[in-house]
């Protein structure tokens, strides 16, 4: 998949250095959903192209990925895509409805429906993501590293059963209780697809990866340890094993389990290089729990981006001081929201860079 032309030399590697626990020139900062609806140029492009058309068209995905980098002095880019491309590749229809978000009109309702999934050939149906990553590495001209990502098994299973986003995940949680063996089959099937997908992204040129367990918040600690942790561990272990056997350099991997602040110690034992924190977690407590050898990422409340610039600057500076310069990547505690003022992004990035 990787084209013959060598990738440009990386000029700003602070993100990767932070992930590996090396000395950085400055605290690196990027923002989840940094290419998104808060940018007028993104809105403009979306007037002409359906959401998944942008994901599936490498030129458009690269254009959107580049948009925040033209405005802000960010230390990373993240390929524009969506976690629900995996359910699509497995044969489910996913539509993006304005004002609603993702809709899966034929969800997985009963275990029998798992037979509708098409894991064979799923990876080839995701080749457009690899194409976009390779194209983006060249377009970046070495400016900052490029992050690839995936949804985690429980989070994807939730969308596939609920037929979209859910405030309670009640149908998906009912599956765990009523169909435990089929739930394991489902989660293993998704794990297999995810490992293939992440390996492809690294081969295509992704310099770092993030695994989004965005729906961890719906589970108790006991459920998280049973229904998320074994599969998250498998993803990391199998991916590293595959890359190592093929003599492909292993890239740093971040785990972001939103709402799983109750299990930071357990997360720190899974082999991930970076643990992402949501805004409910205290940085000092998190550091105590994960120890000195793991990088932390986060964790400003996205709602703080609506505060006046001086307040935002103070909160950001305070946050960076709590985390410190070593083994830290600054970010929000979840994705940036659509009405966020552009000036807030400018203040955030500048405040992170000037804090230490």
C-alpha positions, 0 to 999 in steps of 0.5 A: 500500500505504501507508495515507493516515494520515501516519506518526508523527514519529520521536523517536529517529533515532540508528540512521539518523544512525549509518548516514548518518555523522551525529553521534549522541546515543548509540551505537545498539544493536539485536540480530538476532533480538531478537524471538524464542525467548529471550523468554517472551512470544514462546514463549507466542504461539507456543504458539497460532500456527504460525511462518509464521502469525505472519509472515503475520498483520500483527497478530501480526507487529507484536505480536512485533516490539514485544515486545523494545521493551517490555523493553529500551531498544533503538534500532531495531525489525526487522519480524518475518518470515523470509528464506524468505518469498521461496522461499514466494512463488516456489512452494516449500513451507517448513515450520518444524519444532520442533527442526529449523528450516525444511524445504523438502520439495520442494527444487530438485534439478536445473536442470529444477526451476527451471521449478517456480518462479513469479516472476510474481506473487511480490510480490503473495504477499508483500503481508502483509509490507508490511501488517505494516510499515505497521501497525508504523510506526503502532504504534511511534508514532515511538519508533525506526526500523523495519528491513525485511530480506531474505535474499540470493540465494546464501543463499536458493539454498542453502536451496532446493537443500538443502531446509533449513539445512545445515552444509556447503551441499554440494549448493548448492556442487555446483550452482555447479560443475556447473551454472554457467549455471543457477546464474546464472539462479537467482541472477538470478531471486532478485535480481529478486524481492529488489529488488521485495521491498525496494522494496515494503518501503520503500514500506510504510514501512521506514526502513532495510533489511538484506540477510542473506548468512548462508551466505557462510561456506560459500564461499571468497573467490574463490567469494564474489566470483563468486557473491555480490558481483555480485548484492549489487551489483545489489540495491543499485544497482537498488533505489536507481535505482528509488527515485530514479526514483520520487522515493521517499527512499532509505533506508540499507541494511546488508549482513551477509555472515556469514563474509565477513570476508575480503572487507570491502574488496570489500563496502565498494565495493558502495554499501551504507551499513552493513557488518555484521560477525560476531564473528570480525572485529576492529573495528580491522582492519575499519575500516582495510579499509572506510575512514572513510565506511561505518558498521560494525555488530556484532559481539559473539559471541552466546555472550558473552551467557551470561557473567556480567553483569560480564564481559558489561558489560566485553566490551561496553564494550571492543567499543564503545570499539574501534568508537568513537561515529562510524559505528557501530551496536552489535549481536551478530555473529549472531542472539541464541540461544534460551537467552540470559538476559533479564538479558544483553540488559539488560546489553548495551543499558545497557553500549552506551549508557554506554560512550561 
